[in-house]
């Protein structure tokens, strides 16, 4: 899955950009925090696991 696609889906459920880490970007929603690798392509299993964690309908 493309990184931009994953970020777009996280933003749909209320996450917003917080800061850049060394190799990852950090997104927050209230007290929830998600770390997204900074690659053009994110491993499909990882992307699905992140979305499943936040109950995004796949």
N, C-alpha and C positions, 0 to 999 in steps of 0.2 A: 504494500500500500504506500502511496506517496505520502511523504511527511505532511505536506500542505493539506491533503485530504483528511488525515487523522486530526490535525489541529482544528480544521473546520468543524468536524464532528464534535470535538471536545467543546468548542465555543458554542455550538448549538445547545449543549446541555449546561451551559453556564460558566464554563472555565474561561479565564482570561490570562493573558501573558503576564508573568511576574518578573522574571529576570533570566539572563543568560548564565548558564553554568559554564564550565570549561568545555565539555563536549555535549552538553544537553541544554535544553530550554525547559524552564519550570513554569507550569501553569497552575493557577489556584482557583478555588471556588469556595469561599468562606474559609473553613479550616482544612478543606480537602486540598491535597497537593498531588500533582502528577508530573513526572519527569519524562520528557520526550527526547530521544536521541536526535542529534542534529545531523541527519543524513537525508539525502534526497528520497531514498527508499527505506522504509521501516519494515523489518521482517514481518511477514503476514501474521504469524502466530503471535508475535508480541503485540501488534496493533489490535488484533481481535481480543487478546487478553486484557489490554488496557480498556477497551470499550466495554467488554463484559463486566469488568470490575465496577464500572460506573453505571451499569444497567442500560447501556445504549442499545436500542433494539437492532440486532443484526439480522 
